[in-house]
Amino acid sequence: MSDHDAPDGAGQAYSRIYNRRLVFELLHENGPLSRVDIAQRIGLKPQTISGITRELLDQGLIREVGRSTGLRGQPQTYLAPNPEAGYAIGMHVDQGRISAVLGDLLLNVVARADWSGDTRDPAATMGVMADLAGRLMLGSGIESEPVWGLGLVLPTLNAEMYEVEMRMPGWERWRDFDPAADLARRLGLPVLIENDATAAAVGELLHQSSGSLRNFVLVYIGYGTGAGIVVDGMPMKGVRGNAGEFGLLPTPGGEGVIDDQLSLHAVAQLLDCPVADLTPEALAELHRRRDSRLMQWMESAAQTLRYLVSIIETAFDPETVLLGGALPQSMLSALVERTYPLRPSLSAVRARELARFSVTSLLTDGPVIGGMSLPVFVNTRSDFRHLYIRHVAGDERPFDHR
């Protein structure tokens, strides 16, 4: 929105919020920057930028971090986000395990807590989750007021609204239970909910070192197989938040669905053991010993991945396809190598900067890091907020209302 657009009433309030978000987003992604830099990049008038940055400084959301020296003209003051102005919690709930992290406004992890136990009862698990969040804030000396929200990451669970029955052993009692509402009530914080594959893709998007990867698909192997899809720097969620549920596609042979072959459940069936026993550490040890049953699964899993990557490349034309999930790095790397040679597709161009298929950089931490990122970006980036409007409608919006 430009300076010469001058809406009245509610339009002026929207314009103010929108411009604040633009300035803060630019500083968050590219700071430190001077006011001149900001005005040139956004296209707003210098006096408008001065007013916005003065307001953000007064509220403690940004800070001065230095001045230019040795340049012609008046020295410029550089601005950057204040990492202590707000915090967010990420929480990843998996069968038998919960990981939680607390991060600052620049997404630096300042505290972590992990828990193992029985997660079959949602009400009891909610108590554990609330306790973990409290421990993170208390141990870091942070009161709840600066915490902007909690990003809760769970597998996609079936509900009565769907005609197709999707059974997930260990999650039966979670059907039609609303964990986001329950946890928000316990903590008094906004809670955003996301599936593990999309959260892992958001984590990859926001924490890549170069920041240049904006169109990719992250295949996530957990209790089922899903994918986080990122298009032009934005997660693609679909109408009901179910985009990327590739585990429900038919297998290459047409017998059953991909989840039947490419999942922790498939590994547990082959090993004849409970899924809860398949921790990353246990799987890494089996892989180190080259357990024959596990190696048999990896052979068939690689064939299924080869088929799935060809579908993804044809449907989305991504820069690359990544592999992540609840498997140890050794298994993820081995699966990628076994998947090559990939099937011919239009992604097989001669000049490629990135491999067509590789392992994600965040490995098993992707979902919890992505969850931690959600409250920060929903409150500071205009393009993220509408994706989670069903969660944040009516909240206090700490960024806009300070």
Beta strands, then each sheet from edge to edge (+ up, - down):
strand 1: 33-34
strand 2: 62-67
strand 3: 77-81
strand 4: 87-94
strand 5: 97-104
strand 6: 109-116
strand 7: 147-154
strand 8: 191-195
strand 9: 216-221
strand 10: 225-231
strand 11: 234-236
strand 12: 320-325
strand 13: 357-359
sheet 1: 1+ 3- 2+
sheet 2: 6+ 5- 4+ 7+ 8+
sheet 3: 11+ 10- 9+ 12+ 13+
end
